[in-house]
Amino acid sequence: MPLIQSGRIKLLTMLTSFQIGGTERQVTNVSLGLDTTRFDLHLACMRNFGELKKEIEKAPRIHRPVFDIGSLYSFRTFREAGRLARYIRSNAIQVVHAYGLYPNLFAVPVARLAGAKIVIASIRDCGDILKPWQRWLQKIICRLADCVLVNADAIRESLISQGYRPDNISVIRNAIAQPKTMNLEESSGIREELGLTASVPLVMVLSRLNRMKGIEYFLDAASIVAAKLPETRFLIVGDGGIRQELESRATCLGLAGKIVFTGFRTDVPRILSEVSLSVLPSLSEGLSNTLLESMAWGVPVVATRVGGNTEIIEDGVSGLIVPPRNSAMLANAMTTLLKNPALASSFGVAGKRRIAEVFSLKRSVREIEHLYQKLIEGSEYSPLEVAAQ
C-alpha cells in the first residue's frame, strides 16, 4: 500500500555547503531538475556559503534551512540535531537524503529518530581519504538508512568489500547538462589572460590540489612531455592545501614558464574551449565530474585506472586509461594524443557522444525521482527498469 497516494513527496536533501565540488554540483543540478509537481524540496546545508548558492537562490520554490553544526560532538551539534528533528516533524518530511560523510553522520540518525519514512545516505568516493574511525562510524550509521546511494559501480564494490549489505546499495551515476555553445566573445581572451600564446597546445588538469589527486605524477609526466614537445604548455586549474608544494616541484622539474597554476576558477568552460587535452592523474576517484565536463566539451581525456574512471571512458575509444602513479605511461599517453591530432579529435567526438548518451542530466534526475518513488512505495528500485523507459 503506497505511503503517498496524492500530493507531492516532501523531500529534505542535506549537503555540507554550496562550494563548487563534484557532490555539490550534482546536488545542485538534481535539485533544480526535480519535478516540482511531484516533489516539495527542502535543501538543507551545514554551511550556508559557496558559489553554487547563487544558482539555488534563483529557485525560490526550494526551501533552504541551515543547520550550522560545529564538531560532531559539540553542544551546538546536538542543539542543531534537535532543530533538524523538529523541522522534519513540523514539515512532515517523508524522505531525507544526506550527501557525504558529515551529512550522513549528522542527518541519517536524526531523520530515523524523527520518524522520516525513508532515509537515504550517499557515499561518493572509495573512502581512501577517510580516517579508519570515520569509515567505521559511517558504516555503522549507514545501517540506519533504507538505501545507500553511490555514483559508481567501483564504489559499490568497495563498500561491499567493507561489509555493507549489497541489497542496500543503489548506483546512480553522476550526470552533466549538455554545455551551451560558446561564442567567440565569451571564449576569447583566456590565453592572453593566462599569459599564453595563441597557438600552443594546452594540457589541463582540473582538480582540487590534495594528495589523492596525483598531481605530482602529472608534473613528472609534464616534464617528460615538455622535453619531447617543448611548445606544449600546462594548466593546473584548482586550488588546495598542497599548491605551494606543487609549484615548488614544478620549478625543480624545469617547468617554470611552461606551466600555469590558475587557482580556483569559475569560468572552466572558457578554459576548456582552448584546451587540447584534459588529464586526471588521480590515485583515488569516485565518478569524476572533471571527466564528464571535459568530455561533454569534446576535449580528449587521459585518466588513471581508479574508481569510476573506466565507467566513463572507453579506453582507446573515448580516451586513454593509464595506471596510477606511473608518470612514464601518463607522459606516453599525453604525447600520443598531442602528436596525433586526428586521433585526439576522434576521442573528443566519441567522448562527447558518450556523455550525451549515458550521463545526461535528464536521465540522472529521472533515476533519482524513480528511486524516491520506489522507496516510498516499498518496492525494489531497479536502474534497468528506468533505462527501459
N, C-alpha and C positions, 0 to 999 in steps of 0.2 A: 504494500500500500504506500504510494508516494507520500513523502512528508509535505511536499509542495504541490497543491492542486491548482492554485491560482495566484496571481500576483508575482512580483519579482523576488528572486532569491537575494537575500541580504548577505552580502559578502564583505568581510574585512580582510584586506591584504596588508601585511606588515613587512617593511624593509628597514634597513638601518638609516639611510639618508638618501638624498637625491643627487649625490655626487655622480659624475659620469663614470660608469663602470659597466661591466658586462651584465651583471644581475640588475642593476638599477635601470639600464637601458631597456632590458627585456620587460621588467615590471611596468615601466612607463608605457612602452608600446602596447602591451596587453591591456593595461588599464584604459588607455584611450581607445582601444579597439573593441572592448566588450559591448555586447548588445544591451543598450540601456533599457530596452523594453523587457528584458529578462533578468537583468542584474542591477541591484542597487549597491554601488561600490563605495566602501569606506576604506580609503588608502591611508594607512597609519604609518608613522615613522618614529624613529628614536631620536633623530637629529633633523631638525627642520631647515636644512640648507642644502645647497648644491645647484649646479647648473640646470639640471632637469626639472627643478621645481617650477620654472617659468612655463614649461610645456604643460604641466599638470594644472597650473593656475588658469590656463585657458579653457579648462573644462569645469565650470562651476558646479556641474551636477555631481562631481566627485567630492564626497565628504573627506576631510583631511585632519583627523585627530592626531595629536602629537603626544607620545609617551616618553618623556625625556628621562631615561634611566641613567644611573651612574654605573658603578661596578655591579656585577651580578648580585653581590651580597650586601649592597648598601641599603640603608633605610629608605633612601629615595626610590630605589628599585622596587622594594616591597610596597611602598606607597603607590607607585605607578601601576604595579600589578593589581592593586585594589581598584584603581581607576579603570584599568582595562576590563576587569571583570564586570564592573558596574556598567561600563559602556556597552559591552556585549549584551548584557541583560536588558538594559534600557532601550537599546535599539533593535532588540530581537534578532541579533546577528545569528545566522544559521551556519555559515561557512567561514572559518578562519584559516587563512593561508599565510604561513610565515616563510620568508625567503632568506636563507643564510643562517650562519651559526648563531649569532646573538638573538635575532628574531625568533629562531627555533627555540632556543633555551628559555627565552622570556615568554613568548606568546603561546606556545603549544600547551604547557601545563596549565596556564591561566585559562585558556579557552576551554580546556577539558573540564576544569573545576567550575567554570562559569556556565556550563551547560550548552555550549555550542554543539549543534547536531553533528557537524563534520569538521574535523581538524586535519589540516594538511601541513606537513613540513616540506621544505625544499632544500636539497643539497646539490650544489652546482660545481663541485670540484672533487678531486680524489682525496682531499684531506691531507695532502703532503705538507702543507704549511702549518697544520694544526699541532698543538702540543698533545701528548698522549692523553692527558686528563680531559682536554676538550673533545677529542674523538670519543672517549669513553662516555662522557656526560651527554654528548649529542646522541649517541646510540641509545642510551637509557631513555632520554626524553622522546626520541622518535618512536619508541614503543607505545607512547600515548596517542600517536597520530593514526588516523584512519588510512592515510596514504603518505608515502614519502615520494615526492616528485623530483626526478632528476632530469638533466638535459642531454644525457649521452649514455649509450649502452656501456661505455667504458666505466662510467661512474656507477651504474647499476652493478656491474660485475665486481667492482671494488667494494661496494657496500655488502654484497652477498658474501664476499671473502672475509669481511669483518664480522659476519654473524647476523646481518639484517635479514628479515624474512623476505624471500623472493616475491611472494604473492602480495606483499605490501608496497612494492616499488613500481611506479609507473614512469615511463620515459616520454617526455615531450621535448623535442629539440628546440634550441634557440631559433629565432627567425629574424628576418630583417625586411623592412619595407624597401621596395624597389626604388633606387635612387632617381631623383628627378634630373633631367638633362640640365647640365650647367652651361650657361652661355659664356662667351669669351670674356666678357667684362667681369663676371663672377670669378673665373678661374685665373685671370691674368694677374701678374704682379707677384705671385708667390715665390718664384725663383729669385727675382730681384730682392724681395724682402728677406730671403734666407741667404743672400749673398752667393747665388749660384748662377752660372751662365746658362744661356737658353738651351743649348744642345746636349749638355752632358747627361748620360744615363743616371737615373736616381734609384738607389736601393733603399727601401724604408723598413724600419722596424717600428711598429705601433704597439706600445706596451707600457704598463706600469714598470718602473725600474726597481725590481726586487730580485732576490736570489733565485726564485723559481722560474724566472723568465729567460735565463740562459744568455743574457746579453753579452757576457764576457766571451762566450763561444762565437757569437756573431762578430764581435770586434776582431777576434783572431782570424776568423774567416775573411772578414773585410780586408785585413792586411794582406792576405794571400791574393784576393781578387785584385786589389789595388796594384800589386806588383805585376800582374798579368794584363790588366786593363786600367792603366793609370788615369784615364779620363773619367772613370766612374766616381760618383760621389755618393755618400751615405747619410741617411737621416735617422736619428733616433727621436721618435715622436712620443712624448710622455715624460712623466716625472716620477720621482720616488726617492727613497732614503739612500740609495747607493749611487745616485747620479754623479757626485763628485769623484767617487772611486772609479766609475766607468770612464769619466772624462780623463782622469789621470792615466788609465790604462790605454785609452785611445792615443794619447800623446806619446806614451812609451812605445807604442806599436808603429809610430811614424805616420799616424793618420791625421795629424794636425793639418788643417787646410783642406782635408778631404771628407771630413765628417762634421755634421751639424747636430748638436743636441738642441732641439727646438723647445723643450719643456712641454708643459701641458698646452694643448691647442683645442679650440672649439670649432675650427674650420678644417677638420680632417678631409672632408670631400674635396676641398680646394687642393690639398696636397696630393690626394690620390689621383686627381686628374693629371698630375705631372709625373707620377711615379712609373718607373719601368718595371719594378719588381718589389713585391712585399714579402718579407721574411718573418717567420715566427719561430724563434730558436728555443722555445720553452722546454723546461725539464719536467714540468707537470702542467696539465691543462684539463679543463672541463670540455665545453664546446665553445670554441673561440669566436667571439664577436669580431675580432680583428680579421680572421679569415673570411667570415661571412661578408663583412663590409668591403674588404679588398676585392673579393671575387665578384660581388654584386656590381662593382665599378669596372669589372673587366680587367683587373690587374692580375697578372700571373703571380702565383704564390709558391713559396718553398716553406715547408714546415717540418718539425720533428715528429717522429713516430711516438707520440704520447697522447694519453687521454682520448678525446673525441676527434682529434685532427684527421684520422683516417676515415672517420664517418662523414667528414665534409669533403675532403679531397680524394678524388680517384687518382691514385698515383700513376703518373705518366699520361693522364688524360686531361685532368683539370688542374694539375700542379705536380710538384715533386715532393716526396717524403724522404727524409734522411734520418739516421739515428740521432738521438740526443747526445750532447757532449762530444760531438765529432766535428771539429772545425774544418778538417780537411774535406770531408764529404759535403759539408754545408757549402764550403767555398766552391767545390766542383759543381754542385747543382746551380749555384748562383752564376758561375762562369758559363755553364752550358746554356742557360737562358739568355744571358747578356750577349753571347756570341751568336745566338740563333734567334733573331727577331721573329721569324716566321713561326717557329715552334712556340716561342713565348706568346705570340698573338693567338695561336690556336688554343693554348691553355687558358688564356684570358676569355676567349669566346665560350669555351666549354664550361669554365667556372661560372661565368655569368648565367649561362643557361641552367646549370645545376642549382644555383641558388634560387632562381625563379621557379624551378620545378619542385624542389624538395624543401626549401627553407623559407617559403613565403610567410609573411606575417599573417595573412588571412587564414592560412592553414593552421598556424600555431594557435591563434586566438580561438578558432573553431574547436580545436582539440581540447584546449583548456576549458572552454564552456561545456563541452561534452563531458569532460571529467567531472566537473562540479555537478552537473545534472545527474550523471550516473551514480555518483556517490550519494547525493541527496535521495535518489530513488532506491538506493540499496542494491543496485545491480552492478555487475562486474564491468569495469572500464576496459575497452579494447581499442588501442590505436588502429588496428587493422580495420575495425568497423568504420572508423572515421575516414580512413583512406579510401574506403569503398564508396563513400557517399559522393 
